[in-house]
Amino acid sequence: MLLYWAIIFAVVALIAGVFGFGGVASAAGGVARVLFFIFVLVFLVTLIAALV
């Protein structure tokens, strides 16, 4: 679910960047980056927990 929202915010950032809304694009890109890193962290913790 986090990856889904990260992709949504990345698409919003791309569309806002194309139309020249730099502030919105920057904010959406930042949110997408944070959500993606949270997703990766949760994935790695789950993977390590499954192996132990």
mmCIF file of the N, C-alpha and C atoms, coordinates in Angstrom:
data_MODEL
# 
_entry.id   MODEL 
# 
loop_
_atom_site.group_PDB 
_atom_site.id 
_atom_site.type_symbol 
_atom_site.label_atom_id 
_atom_site.label_alt_id 
_atom_site.label_comp_id 
_atom_site.label_asym_id 
_atom_site.label_entity_id 
_atom_site.label_seq_id 
_atom_site.pdbx_PDB_ins_code 
_atom_site.Cartn_x 
_atom_site.Cartn_y 
_atom_site.Cartn_z 
_atom_site.occupancy 
_atom_site.B_iso_or_equiv 
_atom_site.pdbx_formal_charge 
_atom_site.auth_seq_id 
_atom_site.auth_comp_id 
_atom_site.auth_asym_id 
_atom_site.auth_atom_id 
_atom_site.pdbx_PDB_model_num 
ATOM 1   N N  . MET A 1 1  ? 0.821  -1.188  0.000   1.00 0.00 ? 1  MET A N  1 
ATOM 2   C CA . MET A 1 1  ? 0.000  0.000   0.000   1.00 0.00 ? 1  MET A CA 1 
ATOM 3   C C  . MET A 1 1  ? 0.873  1.263   0.000   1.00 0.00 ? 1  MET A C  1 
ATOM 4   N N  . LEU A 1 2  ? 1.986  1.229   0.737   1.00 0.00 ? 2  LEU A N  1 
ATOM 5   C CA . LEU A 1 2  ? 2.870  2.395   0.737   1.00 0.00 ? 2  LEU A CA 1 
ATOM 6   C C  . LEU A 1 2  ? 3.479  2.635   -0.634  1.00 0.00 ? 2  LEU A C  1 
ATOM 7   N N  . LEU A 1 3  ? 3.827  1.551   -1.313  1.00 0.00 ? 3  LEU A N  1 
ATOM 8   C CA . LEU A 1 3  ? 4.404  1.698   -2.651  1.00 0.00 ? 3  LEU A CA 1 
ATOM 9   C C  . LEU A 1 3  ? 3.387  2.314   -3.608  1.00 0.00 ? 3  LEU A C  1 
ATOM 10  N N  . TYR A 1 4  ? 2.134  1.937   -3.465  1.00 0.00 ? 4  TYR A N  1 
ATOM 11  C CA . TYR A 1 4  ? 1.058  2.503   -4.288  1.00 0.00 ? 4  TYR A CA 1 
ATOM 12  C C  . TYR A 1 4  ? 0.987  4.017   -4.110  1.00 0.00 ? 4  TYR A C  1 
ATOM 13  N N  . TRP A 1 5  ? 1.010  4.479   -2.843  1.00 0.00 ? 5  TRP A N  1 
ATOM 14  C CA . TRP A 1 5  ? 0.934  5.917   -2.587  1.00 0.00 ? 5  TRP A CA 1 
ATOM 15  C C  . TRP A 1 5  ? 2.196  6.634   -3.037  1.00 0.00 ? 5  TRP A C  1 
ATOM 16  N N  . ALA A 1 6  ? 3.344  5.973   -2.911  1.00 0.00 ? 6  ALA A N  1 
ATOM 17  C CA . ALA A 1 6  ? 4.583  6.585   -3.393  1.00 0.00 ? 6  ALA A CA 1 
ATOM 18  C C  . ALA A 1 6  ? 4.517  6.800   -4.896  1.00 0.00 ? 6  ALA A C  1 
ATOM 19  N N  . ILE A 1 7  ? 3.988  5.828   -5.614  1.00 0.00 ? 7  ILE A N  1 
ATOM 20  C CA . ILE A 1 7  ? 3.847  5.962   -7.069  1.00 0.00 ? 7  ILE A CA 1 
ATOM 21  C C  . ILE A 1 7  ? 2.850  7.064   -7.412  1.00 0.00 ? 7  ILE A C  1 
ATOM 22  N N  . ILE A 1 8  ? 1.741  7.134   -6.671  1.00 0.00 ? 8  ILE A N  1 
ATOM 23  C CA . ILE A 1 8  ? 0.744  8.186   -6.920  1.00 0.00 ? 8  ILE A CA 1 
ATOM 24  C C  . ILE A 1 8  ? 1.366  9.572   -6.740  1.00 0.00 ? 8  ILE A C  1 
ATOM 25  N N  . PHE A 1 9  ? 2.109  9.782   -5.643  1.00 0.00 ? 9  PHE A N  1 
ATOM 26  C CA . PHE A 1 9  ? 2.722  11.085  -5.409  1.00 0.00 ? 9  PHE A CA 1 
ATOM 27  C C  . PHE A 1 9  ? 3.812  11.379  -6.439  1.00 0.00 ? 9  PHE A C  1 
ATOM 28  N N  . ALA A 1 10 ? 4.517  10.362  -6.908  1.00 0.00 ? 10 ALA A N  1 
ATOM 29  C CA . ALA A 1 10 ? 5.523  10.574  -7.946  1.00 0.00 ? 10 ALA A CA 1 
ATOM 30  C C  . ALA A 1 10 ? 4.856  11.023  -9.250  1.00 0.00 ? 10 ALA A C  1 
ATOM 31  N N  . VAL A 1 11 ? 3.731  10.415  -9.585  1.00 0.00 ? 11 VAL A N  1 
ATOM 32  C CA . VAL A 1 11 ? 3.000  10.814  -10.797 1.00 0.00 ? 11 VAL A CA 1 
ATOM 33  C C  . VAL A 1 11 ? 2.470  12.233  -10.646 1.00 0.00 ? 11 VAL A C  1 
ATOM 34  N N  . VAL A 1 12 ? 1.950  12.565  -9.475  1.00 0.00 ? 12 VAL A N  1 
ATOM 35  C CA . VAL A 1 12 ? 1.474  13.937  -9.228  1.00 0.00 ? 12 VAL A CA 1 
ATOM 36  C C  . VAL A 1 12 ? 2.631  14.921  -9.378  1.00 0.00 ? 12 VAL A C  1 
ATOM 37  N N  . ALA A 1 13 ? 3.797  14.558  -8.869  1.00 0.00 ? 13 ALA A N  1 
ATOM 38  C CA . ALA A 1 13 ? 4.967  15.433  -8.988  1.00 0.00 ? 13 ALA A CA 1 
ATOM 39  C C  . ALA A 1 13 ? 5.361  15.616  -10.447 1.00 0.00 ? 13 ALA A C  1 
ATOM 40  N N  . LEU A 1 14 ? 5.335  14.544  -11.221 1.00 0.00 ? 14 LEU A N  1 
ATOM 41  C CA . LEU A 1 14 ? 5.679  14.652  -12.646 1.00 0.00 ? 14 LEU A CA 1 
ATOM 42  C C  . LEU A 1 14 ? 4.685  15.535  -13.397 1.00 0.00 ? 14 LEU A C  1 
ATOM 43  N N  . ILE A 1 15 ? 3.407  15.337  -13.147 1.00 0.00 ? 15 ILE A N  1 
ATOM 44  C CA . ILE A 1 15 ? 2.377  16.137  -13.833 1.00 0.00 ? 15 ILE A CA 1 
ATOM 45  C C  . ILE A 1 15 ? 2.488  17.604  -13.417 1.00 0.00 ? 15 ILE A C  1 
ATOM 46  N N  . ALA A 1 16 ? 2.688  17.853  -12.119 1.00 0.00 ? 16 ALA A N  1 
ATOM 47  C CA . ALA A 1 16 ? 2.819  19.238  -11.654 1.00 0.00 ? 16 ALA A CA 1 
ATOM 48  C C  . ALA A 1 16 ? 4.076  19.884  -12.233 1.00 0.00 ? 16 ALA A C  1 
ATOM 49  N N  . GLY A 1 17 ? 5.148  19.112  -12.362 1.00 0.00 ? 17 GLY A N  1 
ATOM 50  C CA . GLY A 1 17 ? 6.369  19.649  -12.962 1.00 0.00 ? 17 GLY A CA 1 
ATOM 51  C C  . GLY A 1 17 ? 6.195  20.007  -14.418 1.00 0.00 ? 17 GLY A C  1 
ATOM 52  N N  . VAL A 1 18 ? 5.442  19.177  -15.149 1.00 0.00 ? 18 VAL A N  1 
ATOM 53  C CA . VAL A 1 18 ? 5.191  19.445  -16.570 1.00 0.00 ? 18 VAL A CA 1 
ATOM 54  C C  . VAL A 1 18 ? 4.398  20.735  -16.739 1.00 0.00 ? 18 VAL A C  1 
ATOM 55  N N  . PHE A 1 19 ? 3.439  20.959  -15.855 1.00 0.00 ? 19 PHE A N  1 
ATOM 56  C CA . PHE A 1 19 ? 2.609  22.149  -15.978 1.00 0.00 ? 19 PHE A CA 1 
ATOM 57  C C  . PHE A 1 19 ? 3.194  23.375  -15.281 1.00 0.00 ? 19 PHE A C  1 
ATOM 58  N N  . GLY A 1 20 ? 4.385  23.234  -14.689 1.00 0.00 ? 20 GLY A N  1 
ATOM 59  C CA . GLY A 1 20 ? 5.078  24.386  -14.148 1.00 0.00 ? 20 GLY A CA 1 
ATOM 60  C C  . GLY A 1 20 ? 4.776  24.723  -12.699 1.00 0.00 ? 20 GLY A C  1 
ATOM 61  N N  . PHE A 1 21 ? 4.147  23.829  -11.985 1.00 0.00 ? 21 PHE A N  1 
ATOM 62  C CA . PHE A 1 21 ? 3.872  24.059  -10.567 1.00 0.00 ? 21 PHE A CA 1 
ATOM 63  C C  . PHE A 1 21 ? 5.030  23.499  -9.748  1.00 0.00 ? 21 PHE A C  1 
ATOM 64  N N  . GLY A 1 22 ? 6.099  24.272  -9.663  1.00 0.00 ? 22 GLY A N  1 
ATOM 65  C CA . GLY A 1 22 ? 7.326  23.796  -9.022  1.00 0.00 ? 22 GLY A CA 1 
ATOM 66  C C  . GLY A 1 22 ? 7.162  23.467  -7.549  1.00 0.00 ? 22 GLY A C  1 
ATOM 67  N N  . GLY A 1 23 ? 6.428  24.277  -6.820  1.00 0.00 ? 23 GLY A N  1 
ATOM 68  C CA . GLY A 1 23 ? 6.241  24.034  -5.387  1.00 0.00 ? 23 GLY A CA 1 
ATOM 69  C C  . GLY A 1 23 ? 5.473  22.758  -5.120  1.00 0.00 ? 23 GLY A C  1 
ATOM 70  N N  . VAL A 1 24 ? 4.410  22.554  -5.881  1.00 0.00 ? 24 VAL A N  1 
ATOM 71  C CA . VAL A 1 24 ? 3.599  21.338  -5.731  1.00 0.00 ? 24 VAL A CA 1 
ATOM 72  C C  . VAL A 1 24 ? 4.416  20.120  -6.141  1.00 0.00 ? 24 VAL A C  1 
ATOM 73  N N  . ALA A 1 25 ? 5.173  20.242  -7.216  1.00 0.00 ? 25 ALA A N  1 
ATOM 74  C CA . ALA A 1 25 ? 5.992  19.125  -7.678  1.00 0.00 ? 25 ALA A CA 1 
ATOM 75  C C  . ALA A 1 25 ? 7.049  18.760  -6.650  1.00 0.00 ? 25 ALA A C  1 
ATOM 76  N N  . SER A 1 26 ? 7.660  19.754  -6.045  1.00 0.00 ? 26 SER A N  1 
ATOM 77  C CA . SER A 1 26 ? 8.678  19.506  -5.040  1.00 0.00 ? 26 SER A CA 1 
ATOM 78  C C  . SER A 1 26 ? 8.083  18.827  -3.809  1.00 0.00 ? 26 SER A C  1 
ATOM 79  N N  . ALA A 1 27 ? 6.939  19.308  -3.367  1.00 0.00 ? 27 ALA A N  1 
ATOM 80  C CA . ALA A 1 27 ? 6.289  18.725  -2.189  1.00 0.00 ? 27 ALA A CA 1 
ATOM 81  C C  . ALA A 1 27 ? 5.847  17.290  -2.461  1.00 0.00 ? 27 ALA A C  1 
ATOM 82  N N  . ALA A 1 28 ? 5.224  17.050  -3.607  1.00 0.00 ? 28 ALA A N  1 
ATOM 83  C CA . ALA A 1 28 ? 4.761  15.701  -3.936  1.00 0.00 ? 28 ALA A CA 1 
ATOM 84  C C  . ALA A 1 28 ? 5.940  14.755  -4.127  1.00 0.00 ? 28 ALA A C  1 
ATOM 85  N N  . GLY A 1 29 ? 7.011  15.247  -4.709  1.00 0.00 ? 29 GLY A N  1 
ATOM 86  C CA . GLY A 1 29 ? 8.211  14.425  -4.870  1.00 0.00 ? 29 GLY A CA 1 
ATOM 87  C C  . GLY A 1 29 ? 8.827  14.060  -3.529  1.00 0.00 ? 29 GLY A C  1 
ATOM 88  N N  . GLY A 1 30 ? 8.817  14.996  -2.603  1.00 0.00 ? 30 GLY A N  1 
ATOM 89  C CA . GLY A 1 30 ? 9.335  14.724  -1.254  1.00 0.00 ? 30 GLY A CA 1 
ATOM 90  C C  . GLY A 1 30 ? 8.504  13.684  -0.528  1.00 0.00 ? 30 GLY A C  1 
ATOM 91  N N  . VAL A 1 31 ? 7.191  13.789  -0.646  1.00 0.00 ? 31 VAL A N  1 
ATOM 92  C CA . VAL A 1 31 ? 6.302  12.806  -0.022  1.00 0.00 ? 31 VAL A CA 1 
ATOM 93  C C  . VAL A 1 31 ? 6.514  11.438  -0.648  1.00 0.00 ? 31 VAL A C  1 
ATOM 94  N N  . ALA A 1 32 ? 6.627  11.393  -1.965  1.00 0.00 ? 32 ALA A N  1 
ATOM 95  C CA . ALA A 1 32 ? 6.844  10.119  -2.652  1.00 0.00 ? 32 ALA A CA 1 
ATOM 96  C C  . ALA A 1 32 ? 8.159  9.487   -2.209  1.00 0.00 ? 32 ALA A C  1 
ATOM 97  N N  . ARG A 1 33 ? 9.201  10.287  -2.059  1.00 0.00 ? 33 ARG A N  1 
ATOM 98  C CA . ARG A 1 33 ? 10.506 9.765   -1.640  1.00 0.00 ? 33 ARG A CA 1 
ATOM 99  C C  . ARG A 1 33 ? 10.430 9.188   -0.224  1.00 0.00 ? 33 ARG A C  1 
ATOM 100 N N  . VAL A 1 34 ? 9.771  9.903   0.693   1.00 0.00 ? 34 VAL A N  1 
ATOM 101 C CA . VAL A 1 34 ? 9.643  9.429   2.070   1.00 0.00 ? 34 VAL A CA 1 
ATOM 102 C C  . VAL A 1 34 ? 8.841  8.134   2.120   1.00 0.00 ? 34 VAL A C  1 
ATOM 103 N N  . LEU A 1 35 ? 7.724  8.080   1.409   1.00 0.00 ? 35 LEU A N  1 
ATOM 104 C CA . LEU A 1 35 ? 6.905  6.866   1.402   1.00 0.00 ? 35 LEU A CA 1 
ATOM 105 C C  . LEU A 1 35 ? 7.661  5.692   0.798   1.00 0.00 ? 35 LEU A C  1 
ATOM 106 N N  . PHE A 1 36 ? 8.449  5.944   -0.233  1.00 0.00 ? 36 PHE A N  1 
ATOM 107 C CA . PHE A 1 36 ? 9.214  4.865   -0.852  1.00 0.00 ? 36 PHE A CA 1 
ATOM 108 C C  . PHE A 1 36 ? 10.245 4.308   0.126   1.00 0.00 ? 36 PHE A C  1 
ATOM 109 N N  . PHE A 1 37 ? 10.956 5.179   0.842   1.00 0.00 ? 37 PHE A N  1 
ATOM 110 C CA . PHE A 1 37 ? 11.955 4.702   1.790   1.00 0.00 ? 37 PHE A CA 1 
ATOM 111 C C  . PHE A 1 37 ? 11.321 3.972   2.973   1.00 0.00 ? 37 PHE A C  1 
ATOM 112 N N  . ILE A 1 38 ? 10.145 4.409   3.405   1.00 0.00 ? 38 ILE A N  1 
ATOM 113 C CA . ILE A 1 38 ? 9.425  3.676   4.448   1.00 0.00 ? 38 ILE A CA 1 
ATOM 114 C C  . ILE A 1 38 ? 9.038  2.297   3.937   1.00 0.00 ? 38 ILE A C  1 
ATOM 115 N N  . PHE A 1 39 ? 8.576  2.223   2.687   1.00 0.00 ? 39 PHE A N  1 
ATOM 116 C CA . PHE A 1 39 ? 8.225  0.940   2.079   1.00 0.00 ? 39 PHE A CA 1 
ATOM 117 C C  . PHE A 1 39 ? 9.437  0.017   2.045   1.00 0.00 ? 39 PHE A C  1 
ATOM 118 N N  . VAL A 1 40 ? 10.576 0.522   1.612   1.00 0.00 ? 40 VAL A N  1 
ATOM 119 C CA . VAL A 1 40 ? 11.794 -0.301  1.531   1.00 0.00 ? 40 VAL A CA 1 
ATOM 120 C C  . VAL A 1 40 ? 12.196 -0.779  2.920   1.00 0.00 ? 40 VAL A C  1 
ATOM 121 N N  . LEU A 1 41 ? 12.125 0.094   3.921   1.00 0.00 ? 41 LEU A N  1 
ATOM 122 C CA . LEU A 1 41 ? 12.478 -0.283  5.281   1.00 0.00 ? 41 LEU A CA 1 
ATOM 123 C C  . LEU A 1 41 ? 11.560 -1.385  5.810   1.00 0.00 ? 41 LEU A C  1 
ATOM 124 N N  . VAL A 1 42 ? 10.252 -1.222  5.631   1.00 0.00 ? 42 VAL A N  1 
ATOM 125 C CA . VAL A 1 42 ? 9.301  -2.240  6.085   1.00 0.00 ? 42 VAL A CA 1 
ATOM 126 C C  . VAL A 1 42 ? 9.525  -3.546  5.336   1.00 0.00 ? 42 VAL A C  1 
ATOM 127 N N  . PHE A 1 43 ? 9.804  -3.473  4.046   1.00 0.00 ? 43 PHE A N  1 
ATOM 128 C CA . PHE A 1 43 ? 10.072 -4.676  3.254   1.00 0.00 ? 43 PHE A CA 1 
ATOM 129 C C  . PHE A 1 43 ? 11.296 -5.418  3.778   1.00 0.00 ? 43 PHE A C  1 
ATOM 130 N N  . LEU A 1 44 ? 12.377 -4.688  4.054   1.00 0.00 ? 44 LEU A N  1 
ATOM 131 C CA . LEU A 1 44 ? 13.591 -5.325  4.545   1.00 0.00 ? 44 LEU A CA 1 
ATOM 132 C C  . LEU A 1 44 ? 13.398 -5.941  5.927   1.00 0.00 ? 44 LEU A C  1 
ATOM 133 N N  . VAL A 1 45 ? 12.695 -5.253  6.808   1.00 0.00 ? 45 VAL A N  1 
ATOM 134 C CA . VAL A 1 45 ? 12.421 -5.791  8.143   1.00 0.00 ? 45 VAL A CA 1 
ATOM 135 C C  . VAL A 1 45 ? 11.581 -7.058  8.033   1.00 0.00 ? 45 VAL A C  1 
ATOM 136 N N  . THR A 1 46 ? 10.588 -7.053  7.181   1.00 0.00 ? 46 THR A N  1 
ATOM 137 C CA . THR A 1 46 ? 9.745  -8.235  6.988   1.00 0.00 ? 46 THR A CA 1 
ATOM 138 C C  . THR A 1 46 ? 10.553 -9.380  6.384   1.00 0.00 ? 46 THR A C  1 
ATOM 139 N N  . LEU A 1 47 ? 11.407 -9.076  5.435   1.00 0.00 ? 47 LEU A N  1 
ATOM 140 C CA . LEU A 1 47 ? 12.238 -10.106 4.814   1.00 0.00 ? 47 LEU A CA 1 
ATOM 141 C C  . LEU A 1 47 ? 13.192 -10.740 5.826   1.00 0.00 ? 47 LEU A C  1 
ATOM 142 N N  . ILE A 1 48 ? 13.824 -9.921  6.639   1.00 0.00 ? 48 ILE A N  1 
ATOM 143 C CA . ILE A 1 48 ? 14.745 -10.437 7.656   1.00 0.00 ? 48 ILE A CA 1 
ATOM 144 C C  . ILE A 1 48 ? 13.980 -11.247 8.705   1.00 0.00 ? 48 ILE A C  1 
ATOM 145 N N  . ALA A 1 49 ? 12.809 -10.772 9.092   1.00 0.00 ? 49 ALA A N  1 
ATOM 146 C CA . ALA A 1 49 ? 11.995 -11.499 10.087  1.00 0.00 ? 49 ALA A CA 1 
ATOM 147 C C  . ALA A 1 49 ? 11.557 -12.856 9.533   1.00 0.00 ? 49 ALA A C  1 
ATOM 148 N N  . ALA A 1 50 ? 11.270 -12.929 8.249   1.00 0.00 ? 50 ALA A N  1 
ATOM 149 C CA . ALA A 1 50 ? 10.832 -14.192 7.647   1.00 0.00 ? 50 ALA A CA 1 
ATOM 150 C C  . ALA A 1 50 ? 12.003 -15.185 7.558   1.00 0.00 ? 50 ALA A C  1 
ATOM 151 N N  . LEU A 1 51 ? 13.207 -14.681 7.420   1.00 0.00 ? 51 LEU A N  1 
ATOM 152 C CA . LEU A 1 51 ? 14.364 -15.567 7.301   1.00 0.00 ? 51 LEU A CA 1 
ATOM 153 C C  . LEU A 1 51 ? 14.829 -16.095 8.661   1.00 0.00 ? 51 LEU A C  1 
ATOM 154 N N  . VAL A 1 52 ? 14.500 -15.390 9.730   1.00 0.00 ? 52 VAL A N  1 
ATOM 155 C CA . VAL A 1 52 ? 14.966 -15.790 11.067  1.00 0.00 ? 52 VAL A CA 1 
ATOM 156 C C  . VAL A 1 52 ? 14.034 -16.776 11.711  1.00 0.00 ? 52 VAL A C  1 
# 
